[in-house]
Amino acid sequence: MIRDFFRVLVVDLSQGKSKVENIDGRNEVAGGSGLGALLFNRFSLPEKPWDAPEQPLIFAIGPLTGYFPLMSKTVCAFKSPYHNQFTESHAGGRTALSLRFADYDALVLCGKAPSLSCLVIGSRLLEIKDVNFMRGMDITESGKLLRRMFPGSGHRTIMRIGPAGENRSAMACINADTYRHFGRMGGGAVMGDKNLKAIAVLGDGEFVAPAGKEYPRLFDDVFKQVTSTDMMKKYHNLGTPANIKSLNDIHSLPWRNLQATSDPLVAGITGERFADENLLRNGACSGCPVGCIHIGFVREKFMKDNRYLYRQVAYDYEPIFSTGTMLGITDSFSVLSIMDEMEKAGLDVMSAGVALAWATEATEKGLISKKETIVPLQFGKSASYRQAVVHLGGAANEFYALLSQGTLRAAEKFGGAEFACVLGQEMAGYATGEVFFAAQATSFRHSHLDCGGYAYDQKHDEQDIEKAVNFLIDDEAGRIALTCMVSCLFAREIYNSEMLSKCLESVGYSDLAATLPHIALNVQRLRWKTRIATGYNPDSVTIPKRFFKVKTWKGMIDPLYLKHLKKRYAERILALGASQYA
C-alpha cells in the first residue's frame, strides 16, 4: 500500500504501552537511513547519554522493501555506547520483510523493561514477555528457545543479544536470524540496557503487489540481472572471502595487528580454502535470490564418549580478516572456531578480533600480562583466543571490561595507543592506503561501507586531495540513496540512480522517483547535522601512529598526505552538517 507518510510503531518498554503514529516526511527522506535520522531527531534527547532510558532504538525499512530483489536490509539507528553519538547499523536476514508484512515502516523502542524481556510484535499483536530465565544465555542457546517460543519462518524475524549485550559492551551486536547482524557501534548494548534479550517480529499481515504491467516487467528485468548475469555471481560463489588472497597479493591485508600487509601463509584461509574445506551451504536474506551467506562448520569433540558436535558458522571476508590474519591464525577451522565463540557471546566480530590483536601485541611489549588477559595471548594460538573471547563478552575482569568499551579505552589505562588499529572504531580489513584510512576514521559510521575509499586506493596512486575527497563525498551520497531504500550494497551496480527511479515509479512513488538525487543529498546533510548535534567533531578524531607505518602496494604510507586528506575531508563533513536541510 503506497502512502505519503510513515506508519511507525512506538513502544514504551517502561510502561508496557504502544501506539502507532503516522509521521510525515516520506518525500523528504524516503525511508531507511533517512527515516532513522528523522525518527532519532523526533524521539531522542541529544543532551542525554546513550543509556538514558528515554533514548530510542529504531529499526527502519525503505519504500522498496518487499517489492524488488535484494531490498532486504533494515537500518538500526541509535545513540552509540562507543562514542555517545548518533549512528547506524544495518542488517538483513528476515528483519525487513517481517516489518513489511507487519505493516510498519519503522519500530521505535523507548524506555526500559522492568525485567529481562522479549518484545513480540505483529500487525495485530504486541506483547512484552518476561524472559529473565534467559539471562546469561549465549546466542545459540537463546536462539533454540526463542524459535520454539515463536514458531514459524519466512516472515518471522528473531533479533537477540548475547552476554556482551547484557554486559553493555560497546562491541555488542544484535544477532538477526542467526547468520546476520547489526554488527558495529554497539546496538546490542542498547538492547541490553533496555532489558531486551530479544525482539520477535511476526509478519502476520498481507502485502499486495502493485497492479498494472510495468511493475512485473521491471521486477523480471531486475531478477534476470541479479541471477542471469555475472554482476552478482562472485557473491554466490566464493563470496567476499575471495578478497583475502587478492588483498594479500597487493600488500593490503592486515596481519598480526597490522604489523604486516602480506604473508605467504595466507593459503590456509583463502576463499578457495574455505570453499574446499569448510563450506556446507549457501544462505540468503529474505527477498534475495543470490545466496551470498556462506555457512561453514566447526566441530567439537567430547572426550568422555568420543563424540563430535558440529556447529554451523556463517563467514565472509571481514570475520576472516579479524579472527584470522589479524590474529595470525592460518587454519580455516581454527578461524571458524574463534568466530563461533564470538557469535555465541554476541560480539561484533570485527571489533572483537582487532581488540584482541591489540591485546596480543600489548602482551608482547610487556604492557599487560596474563594477570590481565587471564589466558596467555600469542599470535597464531587459536585455543587461547577462543577463551579470551568468552572473557571479553563476559567482561570477566577490569581489563576485559575496559577492552569491551573499545581498544582505545583499554590503551588509556595500559598504554599502547600508538599501535591500536582504531579508525573511529576498530578498523575494517583494508590496508589499502591513505584514502581508506582517512575515510574510515572520519566517515559517518566509521565503516568501510560508508564510501568506497578502499576501492579508490586500489585504482589511484596519485595524491590529489580534492579529487579523493570529492569522491568520498559523492560516493557517500550514492550509497545513501541505496540505504534509504534499503538495498543490499552488493547490488549497487544494478540499482543505479536510473534503476532506482524506475523501481519507485513502478510501485507508485512518483515524487520519490523524480527527486531521488535531491533526497540523497538531503539525507546526507540530515545525518551529518544529527551526528554533529550529538557531539561529533571530525577534527578531534585521531589516527594512531601504526597507520603511518604501513606498507601497501604503493609503498609506505605518506604521513603528510594522510593528515591533509583527513583534514580536508573533515572540513567538507562540517560544511555538510552546517548546510540547509530541507
MARLOLO-916409 format. One line per 2 residues: number of its first residue (from 1); for each residue x, z, y of C-alpha. Coordinates in pm, 1 decimal, padded with zeros to 6 digits, always signed. Layout:
NUM	X Z Y  ... $
//
This chain:
1	+00000.0 +00000.0 +00000.0  +00150.9 -00111.4 +00330.9 $
3	+00124.5 +00143.3 +00611.1  +00289.1 +00169.5 +00950.9 $
5	+00355.7 +00543.0 +00911.1  +00541.6 +00757.6 +00658.8 $
7	+00348.7 +00972.5 +00412.8  +00559.9 +01287.9 +00381.4 $
9	+00506.3 +01590.8 +00158.6  +00631.6 +01906.5 +00334.4 $
11	+00675.6 +02213.2 +00113.9  +00732.0 +02565.7 +00243.1 $
13	+00902.9 +02736.1 -00050.6  +00887.5 +03080.8 +00109.5 $
15	+00509.8 +03071.8 +00139.7  +00438.1 +02852.9 -00161.1 $
17	+00239.6 +02617.0 +00058.9  +00248.5 +02244.6 +00125.6 $
19	+00091.7 +01978.0 +00341.6  +00100.1 +01600.9 +00365.8 $
21	+00195.6 +01468.6 +00708.1  +00159.0 +01112.3 +00833.2 $
23	+00463.5 +01060.1 +01054.9  +00513.0 +00763.5 +01286.3 $
25	+00836.8 +00566.1 +01313.1  +00821.5 +00302.5 +01037.0 $
27	+00907.5 +00016.6 +01274.5  +01191.5 +00213.6 +01434.5 $
29	+01379.5 +00347.2 +01128.9  +01231.5 +00159.2 +00826.0 $
31	+01298.2 +00435.1 +00569.0  +01580.3 +00576.5 +00357.9 $
33	+01874.1 +00670.1 +00582.1  +01666.7 +00617.2 +00895.2 $
35	+01380.2 +00826.6 +00763.0  +01619.2 +01101.4 +00655.2 $
37	+01762.6 +01123.7 +01008.2  +01416.8 +01107.4 +01166.0 $
39	+01286.8 +01393.2 +00949.9  +01602.4 +01600.6 +00997.6 $
41	+01552.1 +01581.2 +01373.5  +01190.4 +01683.2 +01330.5 $
43	+01233.1 +01976.6 +01089.9  +01588.1 +02109.8 +01133.3 $
45	+01726.4 +02379.8 +01359.5  +02058.8 +02229.6 +01475.2 $
47	+02190.7 +02556.6 +01618.8  +02140.2 +02749.7 +01292.3 $
49	+02378.6 +02736.2 +00992.0  +02325.6 +02522.2 +00685.6 $
51	+02195.9 +02814.3 +00480.0  +01925.9 +02927.8 +00721.5 $
53	+01607.4 +02918.5 +00510.8  +01432.6 +02702.3 +00771.9 $
55	+01679.8 +02415.0 +00731.6  +01524.8 +02119.9 +00547.0 $
57	+01634.5 +01947.6 +00228.7  +01499.2 +01591.9 +00249.9 $
59	+01453.1 +01317.9 -00009.8  +01354.1 +00977.5 +00132.2 $
61	+01289.4 +00631.2 -00012.1  +01250.9 +00289.6 +00151.8 $
63	+00986.4 +00025.0 +00222.1  +01102.1 -00196.9 -00067.2 $
65	+01125.1 +00080.7 -00327.1  +00941.2 -00034.3 -00638.3 $
67	+00892.1 -00388.4 -00514.5  +01226.7 -00552.8 -00596.8 $
69	+01514.8 -00509.1 -00843.0  +01786.1 -00256.3 -00750.6 $
71	+01575.9 -00095.9 -00477.6  +01637.7 +00212.7 -00684.8 $
73	+01810.8 +00474.1 -00468.0  +01696.9 +00785.3 -00284.6 $
75	+01859.9 +00932.8 +00027.1  +01904.8 +01310.0 +00035.6 $
77	+01957.5 +01441.5 +00391.2  +02059.3 +01798.2 +00479.9 $
79	+02299.2 +02017.3 +00673.5  +02612.5 +02032.2 +00462.3 $
81	+02778.1 +02355.8 +00345.3  +03104.1 +02162.5 +00357.2 $
83	+03115.3 +02136.5 +00736.9  +02780.7 +02274.5 +00859.8 $
85	+02678.7 +01931.9 +00995.0  +02411.6 +01673.5 +00921.2 $
87	+02492.3 +01449.4 +00626.8  +02350.0 +01232.8 +00349.0 $
89	+02400.0 +01187.6 -00022.4  +02249.9 +00906.5 -00233.4 $
91	+02142.2 +00886.2 -00598.6  +01948.2 +00662.3 -00833.0 $
93	+01805.3 +00736.1 -01175.4  +01427.2 +00763.3 -01163.5 $
95	+01419.3 +00951.8 -00832.2  +01298.8 +00670.1 -00607.5 $
97	+01037.2 +00521.3 -00838.5  +00895.5 +00865.5 -00916.4 $
99	+00844.3 +00936.2 -00546.4  +00688.4 +00592.2 -00500.5 $
101	+00439.0 +00648.4 -00784.7  +00362.0 +00994.4 -00646.7 $
103	+00271.0 +00807.6 -00324.4  +00524.6 +00975.7 -00096.6 $
105	+00780.5 +00816.8 +00133.2  +00966.2 +01146.7 +00155.5 $
107	+00977.3 +01504.2 +00033.6  +01080.8 +01778.5 +00280.3 $
109	+01166.6 +02124.3 +00144.5  +01189.0 +02419.2 +00382.9 $
111	+01214.4 +02794.2 +00326.2  +01344.7 +02978.1 +00021.8 $
113	+01161.7 +03054.8 -00301.4  +01135.2 +03429.8 -00376.0 $
115	+01297.6 +03383.6 -00717.9  +01482.0 +03108.1 -00900.8 $
117	+01221.6 +02834.6 -00930.8  +01136.3 +02481.6 -01031.9 $
119	+00923.6 +02275.1 -00794.1  +00683.8 +02035.9 -00967.3 $
121	+00501.7 +01769.2 -00766.9  +00285.2 +01466.9 -00834.9 $
123	+00023.9 +01267.8 -00648.4  -00234.0 +01535.7 -00726.7 $
125	-00013.2 +01830.0 -00826.2  +00215.8 +02088.1 -00669.3 $
127	+00345.0 +02398.8 -00845.2  +00637.2 +02635.1 -00794.7 $
129	+00729.4 +02781.4 -01133.8  +00948.0 +03087.5 -01178.0 $
131	+01246.0 +02992.7 -01397.4  +01464.2 +03299.3 -01346.4 $
133	+01541.4 +03288.9 -01719.0  +01743.0 +02972.1 -01646.1 $
135	+01986.3 +03145.0 -01411.4  +02343.0 +03051.5 -01501.0 $
137	+02236.4 +02770.9 -01734.7  +02452.5 +02463.9 -01721.0 $
139	+02318.0 +02114.4 -01658.3  +02299.1 +02027.5 -02028.9 $
141	+02110.5 +02341.9 -02131.4  +01866.6 +02329.7 -01841.0 $
143	+01801.6 +01959.4 -01894.1  +01686.4 +02016.8 -02253.2 $
145	+01446.2 +02287.7 -02143.3  +01310.6 +02103.0 -01840.9 $
147	+01238.3 +01787.7 -02039.3  +01029.2 +01995.6 -02281.2 $
149	+00852.5 +02172.3 -01996.1  +00768.9 +01843.8 -01820.2 $
151	+00742.3 +01575.1 -02088.3  +00728.5 +01206.5 -02007.6 $
153	+00961.9 +00936.6 -01890.0  +00961.7 +00623.5 -01678.5 $
155	+00800.6 +00765.4 -01365.6  +00921.9 +01123.8 -01404.7 $
157	+01244.0 +01243.9 -01248.3  +01415.4 +01578.9 -01301.5 $
159	+01672.4 +01686.6 -01043.5  +01863.1 +02005.2 -01122.4 $
161	+02168.1 +02212.7 -01037.7  +02425.1 +02396.7 -01247.5 $
163	+02620.9 +02719.2 -01192.8  +02810.6 +02561.6 -00899.7 $
165	+02486.6 +02513.6 -00707.8  +02370.1 +02866.2 -00779.5 $
167	+02708.1 +02989.8 -00650.8  +02660.8 +02779.1 -00333.9 $
169	+02974.9 +02575.5 -00390.6  +03031.2 +02311.1 -00123.0 $
171	+03124.6 +02084.8 -00415.4  +02794.5 +02138.6 -00597.4 $
173	+02597.2 +01824.6 -00675.0  +02233.4 +01763.1 -00761.1 $
175	+02207.5 +01605.8 -01104.9  +01939.0 +01336.2 -01125.3 $
177	+01813.2 +01241.8 -01470.8  +02140.0 +01343.5 -01642.5 $
179	+02351.3 +01038.3 -01556.8  +02309.6 +01003.6 -01178.3 $
181	+02397.1 +01243.8 -00895.2  +02354.2 +01331.0 -00533.1 $
183	+02723.2 +01396.7 -00556.5  +02902.1 +01461.1 -00233.0 $
185	+02875.0 +01708.8 +00056.1  +02714.7 +01997.2 -00134.0 $
187	+02346.8 +01917.7 -00175.3  +02348.6 +02132.4 -00489.7 $
189	+02444.1 +02436.3 -00281.2  +02146.8 +02372.6 -00051.7 $
191	+01915.6 +02368.4 -00353.1  +02079.5 +02683.5 -00485.7 $
193	+02042.6 +02859.3 -00152.8  +01672.2 +02773.3 -00157.1 $
195	+01644.1 +02930.4 -00503.6  +01561.1 +02593.7 -00657.8 $
197	+01704.5 +02535.0 -01002.4  +01518.0 +02207.4 -01040.9 $
199	+01270.9 +01962.2 -00889.0  +01042.6 +01758.0 -01113.8 $
201	+00858.0 +01466.2 -00957.6  +00581.4 +01324.6 -01174.8 $
203	+00496.3 +00970.2 -01068.3  +00138.4 +01000.4 -01185.6 $
205	-00023.8 +00763.8 -00936.0  -00061.0 +00386.9 -00911.1 $
207	+00146.7 +00130.4 -00727.6  -00021.7 -00204.5 -00670.2 $
209	+00183.3 -00522.5 -00631.1  +00113.8 -00741.0 -00324.9 $
211	-00138.5 -01022.3 -00353.3  -00050.4 -01387.5 -00297.9 $
213	+00209.1 -01629.3 -00432.6  +00506.4 -01554.2 -00209.0 $
215	+00590.6 -01210.0 -00347.7  +00609.3 -01305.5 -00720.3 $
217	+00804.5 -01620.9 -00632.6  +01059.8 -01422.4 -00432.8 $
219	+01077.6 -01149.0 -00696.8  +01161.6 -01411.0 -00961.0 $
221	+01429.6 -01557.8 -00734.3  +01595.5 -01218.9 -00681.9 $
223	+01564.1 -01130.3 -01050.5  +01735.8 -01453.9 -01153.6 $
225	+02021.7 -01394.4 -00910.8  +02064.0 -01044.3 -01049.6 $
227	+02051.6 -01140.5 -01418.4  +02149.7 -01507.2 -01448.9 $
229	+02447.3 -01540.0 -01214.7  +02792.3 -01383.3 -01203.2 $
231	+02709.6 -01174.8 -00893.3  +02623.2 -00859.6 -01090.5 $
233	+02791.6 -00942.0 -01422.3  +03101.5 -00731.5 -01357.5 $
235	+02894.1 -00418.5 -01308.8  +02733.4 -00453.0 -01651.5 $
237	+03044.4 -00548.0 -01846.3  +03342.5 -00323.9 -01772.0 $
239	+03173.2 -00188.5 -01460.0  +03367.9 -00022.4 -01181.5 $
241	+03632.8 +00112.6 -01428.1  +03776.0 -00240.3 -01408.5 $
243	+03922.3 -00123.8 -01075.9  +04161.0 +00116.9 -01249.9 $
245	+04403.8 -00149.8 -01368.0  +04371.7 -00376.2 -01064.5 $
247	+04437.1 -00095.6 -00814.9  +04724.8 +00036.3 -01025.4 $
249	+04875.0 -00314.3 -01027.1  +04879.1 -00329.8 -00646.2 $
251	+05010.2 +00025.6 -00599.4  +04682.7 +00158.5 -00458.9 $
253	+04570.8 +00404.6 -00728.5  +04630.9 +00775.8 -00653.7 $
255	+04832.6 +00953.7 -00923.5  +04910.9 +01325.9 -00959.0 $
257	+04771.0 +01436.7 -00624.0  +04876.0 +01112.1 -00457.6 $
259	+05245.4 +01163.0 -00529.2  +05247.9 +00805.7 -00662.3 $
261	+05021.8 +00499.4 -00642.0  +05106.1 +00330.0 -00971.5 $
263	+05205.5 +00433.3 -01323.2  +05268.3 +00232.8 -01644.6 $
265	+05075.5 +00495.1 -01844.1  +04754.4 +00359.5 -01694.4 $
267	+04693.6 +00161.9 -02015.0  +04531.2 +00466.5 -02176.7 $
269	+04249.7 +00489.4 -01920.7  +04172.3 +00135.6 -01807.0 $
271	+03820.9 -00004.0 -01807.2  +03915.0 -00206.0 -02114.5 $
273	+04032.9 +00106.4 -02299.0  +03710.8 +00292.9 -02222.0 $
275	+03504.8 -00006.5 -02334.8  +03700.1 -00037.8 -02661.0 $
277	+03729.2 +00330.3 -02748.8  +03457.3 +00529.3 -02574.7 $
279	+03157.8 +00318.6 -02474.1  +02834.2 +00398.4 -02657.5 $
281	+02581.4 +00211.9 -02446.6  +02479.2 +00098.4 -02101.1 $
283	+02201.8 +00259.4 -01899.0  +02019.5 +00166.9 -01580.6 $
285	+01830.9 +00324.3 -01294.5  +01456.3 +00260.0 -01285.4 $
287	+01384.9 -00080.8 -01140.8  +01732.3 -00216.4 -01218.0 $
289	+01796.1 -00484.3 -01483.6  +02176.6 -00470.9 -01450.9 $
291	+02270.9 -00163.0 -01651.9  +02584.3 -00053.2 -01467.5 $
293	+02574.5 +00301.7 -01607.5  +02842.5 +00321.3 -01877.1 $
295	+02789.0 +00607.8 -02118.4  +03075.2 +00718.9 -02338.4 $
297	+03113.0 +01005.4 -02582.8  +03323.6 +01313.5 -02634.3 $
299	+03330.8 +01522.9 -02947.8  +03389.3 +01890.7 -03007.1 $
301	+03499.4 +02032.1 -03340.4  +03356.0 +02360.0 -03469.6 $
303	+03637.2 +02512.5 -03669.9  +03410.7 +02754.7 -03859.8 $
305	+03235.1 +02486.4 -04064.2  +03446.2 +02182.1 -03969.1 $
307	+03155.3 +02004.7 -03797.3  +03170.1 +01780.3 -03491.7 $
309	+02930.3 +01777.7 -03196.8  +02908.5 +01455.4 -02998.3 $
311	+02804.9 +01453.3 -02633.4  +02730.7 +01159.7 -02407.3 $
313	+02901.6 +01136.6 -02066.9  +02849.3 +00871.0 -01800.2 $
315	+03168.3 +00738.5 -01645.3  +03273.5 +00499.0 -01371.2 $
317	+03575.4 +00437.3 -01150.4  +03567.2 +00740.9 -00921.4 $
319	+03532.1 +01002.2 -01200.5  +03813.6 +00833.7 -01397.2 $
321	+04038.1 +00848.5 -01089.8  +03958.7 +01212.9 -01013.1 $
323	+03977.6 +01352.4 -01367.7  +04234.7 +01100.4 -01490.7 $
325	+04504.0 +00960.3 -01265.8  +04475.8 +01233.6 -01001.7 $
327	+04542.0 +01495.1 -01272.9  +04795.6 +01286.2 -01464.3 $
329	+04563.8 +01254.3 -01766.6  +04618.8 +00926.6 -01950.0 $
331	+04394.9 +00959.3 -02256.5  +04037.7 +00835.5 -02222.9 $
333	+03884.0 +01101.4 -02448.0  +04060.4 +01376.4 -02252.0 $
335	+03931.2 +01231.3 -01925.9  +03573.9 +01233.5 -02057.2 $
337	+03609.0 +01590.4 -02182.7  +03703.2 +01710.5 -01831.5 $
339	+03414.9 +01507.9 -01683.5  +03181.7 +01671.1 -01935.0 $
341	+03276.4 +02019.1 -01814.1  +03223.6 +01913.3 -01452.4 $
343	+02884.4 +01770.1 -01540.2  +02777.4 +02094.4 -01708.2 $
345	+02894.8 +02302.8 -01411.8  +02709.1 +02075.8 -01168.4 $
347	+03020.6 +01987.3 -00966.4  +03086.6 +01670.7 -00770.3 $
349	+03346.6 +01511.0 -00994.6  +03548.1 +01353.2 -00713.1 $
351	+03583.6 +01670.1 -00507.4  +03649.9 +01894.6 -00807.2 $
353	+03916.6 +01667.3 -00954.5  +04100.8 +01625.7 -00625.2 $
355	+04082.0 +02000.7 -00560.5  +04236.7 +02077.9 -00899.7 $
357	+04509.6 +01819.8 -00833.7  +04599.5 +02008.8 -00515.7 $
359	+04595.3 +02338.3 -00706.7  +04834.2 +02190.5 -00963.9 $
361	+05086.0 +02081.8 -00701.0  +05047.4 +02416.7 -00523.3 $
363	+05135.8 +02580.0 -00855.9  +05443.3 +02356.8 -00892.4 $
365	+05555.5 +02455.6 -00544.2  +05506.7 +02827.5 -00610.4 $
367	+05227.5 +02879.8 -00356.6  +04989.4 +03002.9 -00625.0 $
369	+05033.2 +03119.6 -00982.8  +04836.9 +03197.6 -01296.8 $
371	+04712.5 +03506.2 -01113.2  +04500.2 +03273.0 -00900.2 $
373	+04430.4 +02988.7 -01142.7  +04369.5 +03213.8 -01450.0 $
375	+04489.7 +02927.1 -01672.0  +04825.1 +02750.2 -01621.7 $
377	+04772.9 +02418.0 -01442.5  +05007.4 +02130.4 -01520.5 $
379	+04963.9 +01759.3 -01463.8  +04873.8 +01587.9 -01790.2 $
381	+04741.8 +01902.0 -01966.9  +04369.3 +01845.9 -02016.9 $
383	+04281.5 +02168.2 -02203.5  +04372.8 +02385.5 -01903.3 $
385	+04175.0 +02164.1 -01668.1  +03863.6 +02200.0 -01882.9 $
387	+03888.4 +02577.1 -01849.5  +03969.0 +02557.4 -01478.8 $
389	+03650.4 +02356.9 -01418.5  +03444.0 +02643.4 -01564.0 $
391	+03621.6 +02888.4 -01332.2  +03570.0 +02658.4 -01032.0 $
393	+03198.7 +02612.2 -01097.4  +03154.2 +02982.2 -01162.3 $
395	+03364.1 +03095.7 -00861.9  +03548.1 +03320.0 -01109.6 $
397	+03778.5 +03489.6 -00856.6  +03872.0 +03480.1 -00488.6 $
399	+04089.2 +03172.2 -00535.1  +03824.4 +02962.9 -00708.4 $
401	+03555.2 +03085.1 -00468.8  +03766.5 +02958.5 -00177.5 $
403	+03857.2 +02634.0 -00351.8  +03489.6 +02566.5 -00424.1 $
405	+03427.5 +02558.9 -00048.7  +03681.8 +02278.7 -00005.0 $
407	+04050.6 +02227.1 -00070.9  +04147.6 +02294.3 +00290.1 $
409	+03969.3 +02630.0 +00280.8  +04197.6 +02738.1 -00003.6 $
411	+04500.5 +02589.9 +00172.5  +04426.5 +02800.5 +00482.3 $
413	+04497.7 +03112.4 +00277.0  +04757.2 +02994.4 +00026.7 $
415	+04935.4 +02713.8 +00213.7  +04979.9 +02352.9 +00107.8 $
417	+04752.5 +02183.9 +00363.0  +05014.6 +01912.7 +00410.4 $
419	+04960.5 +01780.6 +00056.2  +04584.0 +01836.2 +00040.1 $
421	+04424.6 +01497.2 -00031.0  +04132.6 +01551.3 +00203.9 $
423	+03987.7 +01286.0 +00433.2  +03697.6 +01478.5 +00582.7 $
425	+03621.0 +01576.5 +00224.4  +03829.0 +01530.7 -00091.9 $
427	+03942.0 +01168.2 -00097.5  +03795.4 +00881.8 -00295.0 $
429	+04023.3 +00686.8 -00526.0  +04160.8 +00418.6 -00295.8 $
431	+04518.2 +00448.3 -00168.6  +04483.6 +00103.1 -00014.5 $
433	+04620.4 +00173.3 +00331.1  +04564.0 +00279.0 +00687.8 $
435	+04217.3 +00130.1 +00740.3  +04067.1 +00310.5 +00443.5 $
437	+04236.9 +00640.8 +00528.0  +04108.4 +00627.3 +00887.6 $
439	+03763.9 +00514.7 +00770.7  +03702.8 +00787.1 +00513.3 $
441	+03849.9 +01059.5 +00733.2  +03625.6 +00974.0 +01027.7 $
443	+03315.1 +00799.8 +00893.9  +02964.0 +00945.0 +00873.4 $
445	+02965.8 +01082.5 +00518.1  +03346.1 +01080.8 +00475.1 $
447	+03264.1 +00839.6 +00194.8  +03419.3 +00519.1 +00067.0 $
449	+03064.6 +00377.2 +00068.0  +03011.2 +00416.3 +00444.2 $
451	+03208.5 +00097.8 +00505.1  +03446.9 -00130.7 +00320.8 $
453	+03777.7 -00006.0 +00459.0  +03930.7 -00015.4 +00109.2 $
455	+03838.8 -00384.8 +00078.7  +03968.1 -00465.5 +00428.3 $
457	+04307.4 -00315.0 +00342.1  +04340.4 -00539.3 +00038.1 $
459	+04276.0 -00855.4 +00240.7  +04467.9 -00785.1 +00562.3 $
461	+04829.1 -00690.7 +00621.8  +04826.7 -00744.0 +00998.9 $
463	+04797.0 -00442.5 +01227.5  +04512.7 -00542.0 +01459.1 $
465	+04336.7 -00220.9 +01563.0  +04039.8 -00380.8 +01741.5 $
467	+03976.7 -00623.4 +01457.2  +03984.8 -00346.0 +01199.3 $
469	+03761.0 -00108.9 +01397.4  +03511.8 -00386.0 +01473.4 $
471	+03493.1 -00449.4 +01101.0  +03429.7 -00081.4 +01024.0 $
473	+03152.3 -00050.2 +01283.9  +02983.2 -00378.0 +01188.2 $
475	+03014.6 -00320.0 +00814.2  +02860.8 +00026.0 +00851.5 $
477	+02560.3 -00128.0 +01028.7  +02516.9 -00382.4 +00748.5 $
479	+02524.7 -00109.7 +00485.2  +02277.2 +00098.8 +00685.0 $
481	+02028.6 -00188.3 +00661.0  +02057.1 -00152.9 +00282.6 $
483	+02043.4 +00226.6 +00278.1  +01725.8 +00216.1 +00486.0 $
485	+01558.6 +00007.2 +00214.1  +01714.8 +00199.9 -00012.3 $
487	+01909.1 -00055.1 -00216.1  +02192.7 -00005.2 -00458.2 $
489	+02502.6 -00107.9 -00260.5  +02627.0 -00305.9 -00560.8 $
491	+02357.6 -00559.9 -00467.5  +02480.8 -00620.4 -00112.7 $
493	+02584.5 -00978.6 -00190.5  +02226.5 -01054.2 -00294.1 $
495	+02042.9 -00853.0 -00031.4  +02197.9 -01002.6 +00279.5 $
497	+02007.3 -00983.1 +00608.8  +01815.9 -01305.3 +00543.6 $
499	+01706.6 -01199.4 +00194.6  +01601.4 -00851.9 +00311.1 $
501	+01385.7 -01006.9 +00581.2  +01220.2 -01237.1 +00328.2 $
503	+01151.8 -00944.8 +00096.0  +00998.8 -00736.2 +00373.1 $
505	+00783.5 -01027.2 +00487.3  +00659.4 -01094.0 +00133.6 $
507	+00519.9 -00742.6 +00091.4  +00360.9 -00722.9 +00435.5 $
509	+00624.5 -00559.1 +00656.4  +00639.3 -00843.9 +00907.7 $
511	+00754.1 -00628.7 +01201.1  +01041.9 -00485.4 +00999.6 $
513	+01138.4 -00831.2 +00878.8  +01161.0 -00963.6 +01234.3 $
515	+01373.8 -00680.5 +01373.2  +01594.1 -00565.6 +01084.6 $
517	+01934.7 -00602.5 +01262.6  +01796.9 -00407.3 +01559.7 $
519	+01664.1 -00136.3 +01327.7  +02001.6 -00104.7 +01153.0 $
521	+02174.9 -00056.1 +01489.1  +01902.1 +00187.3 +01593.5 $
523	+01956.6 +00397.1 +01280.7  +02334.5 +00377.4 +01317.2 $
525	+02301.8 +00530.4 +01664.8  +02047.0 +00788.0 +01548.7 $
527	+02262.0 +00907.2 +01259.9  +02570.8 +00946.9 +01476.8 $
529	+02372.2 +01116.0 +01754.8  +02228.4 +01360.2 +01499.0 $
531	+02563.9 +01426.5 +01334.1  +02733.5 +01491.2 +01669.2 $
533	+02447.3 +01719.5 +01777.1  +02522.7 +01941.5 +01476.3 $
535	+02886.1 +01982.8 +01579.1  +03078.3 +01676.8 +01462.8 $
537	+03377.5 +01567.9 +01669.7  +03571.0 +01281.4 +01507.4 $
539	+03874.5 +01361.9 +01722.2  +03903.2 +01700.4 +01551.9 $
541	+03935.9 +01556.0 +01201.2  +04297.0 +01572.0 +01081.6 $
543	+04466.6 +01353.0 +00824.0  +04705.8 +01561.9 +00607.5 $
545	+05072.0 +01464.3 +00601.4  +05053.6 +01343.6 +00240.3 $
547	+04869.9 +01028.9 +00354.4  +05153.5 +00935.7 +00588.7 $
549	+05396.7 +00927.7 +00295.7  +05203.7 +00689.9 +00070.7 $
551	+05347.1 +00360.3 -00051.3  +05093.7 +00080.6 -00104.8 $
553	+05121.7 -00288.3 -00189.0  +05211.5 -00346.9 +00178.4 $
555	+05489.8 -00087.8 +00176.9  +05499.6 +00257.5 +00333.2 $
557	+05208.8 +00372.5 +00548.5  +05274.9 +00320.5 +00919.4 $
559	+05200.3 +00663.6 +01075.7  +05166.4 +00530.2 +01430.3 $
561	+04923.0 +00256.2 +01328.2  +04713.7 +00504.8 +01128.2 $
563	+04696.7 +00750.4 +01420.2  +04599.2 +00483.4 +01673.7 $
565	+04345.8 +00333.1 +01432.2  +04174.4 +00667.3 +01375.5 $
567	+04174.4 +00742.5 +01749.7  +04009.5 +00410.4 +01835.2 $
569	+03753.4 +00443.9 +01555.5  +03666.0 +00792.7 +01683.2 $
571	+03612.6 +00653.0 +02034.4  +03369.8 +00392.7 +01902.4 $
573	+03180.9 +00654.3 +01699.7  +03140.2 +00878.4 +02004.7 $
575	+03016.9 +00579.4 +02204.5  +02756.4 +00504.1 +01937.5 $
577	+02642.2 +00866.3 +01940.3  +02606.6 +00858.6 +02317.5 $
579	+02422.6 +00524.4 +02328.6  +02049.3 +00498.5 +02367.9 $
581	+01836.4 +00541.4 +02058.7  +01508.9 +00352.1 +02092.6 $
//
